[in-house]
């Protein structure tokens, strides 16, 4: 497990946290999720959701 642990940083980014903040602070923003419930699809969808919040919610 130590080899796997090296890939993680002590600061983790939780997409669900951004989703909850956006729901409260910008409720007009909605990300449409699919429903395949396959692991790889869920990972790709989470990356797409994070990208959506970065582009629409967290503006430079």
N, C-alpha and C positions, 0 to 999 in steps of 0.2 A: 503493500500500500504506500510506502514512502515515495515510490516513483510516481504514483498517481497524484499524491498530495502536492508535488512540485508544480503541477499545472494550475493549482488554485491559488488565488490571492486572498489575503485576509479580508479584503473588501469585496463582498459578493454583491452582484446586481440582481435584484429580484424584479422580474417584469411585472409580477402581480402588484408590487408596491406602486410602480408607475401607473398601472391600470387603475388602482384605487385613487391615487392622487388626481389623475385626469378625470375620473368620474365625479369627484367632488369639486375640482377647480375649473374644469372645462367639460361639463357634461354633454356638450354638443359633439365632442369627439367620440366616435365609436369605431372600434376595430372589429371587423367581421371575422370570426374564427370558423374554420371548418370543423368537421366532426369525425375524422377517420379514426382517431384514438390509436394510431400506430406511433411507436416511439420516435422514429426518425421524422415522421410528419409533424409530430408535436414539437420537436426541436426546431425544425425549419419554421414552423408557424410562430414559435416564440421569438425567433430571430426577426421574422417579418414584423411581428407586433412591436418589438423593441425599436426597430427601424421606423415604424409608423409614429410612435410616440416621440422619437428623436426629431423627426421632420415636422410634426404638427403640434407637439406639446412643449418640447424643450427647444425653444428657438434661440439661436445665438443673438 
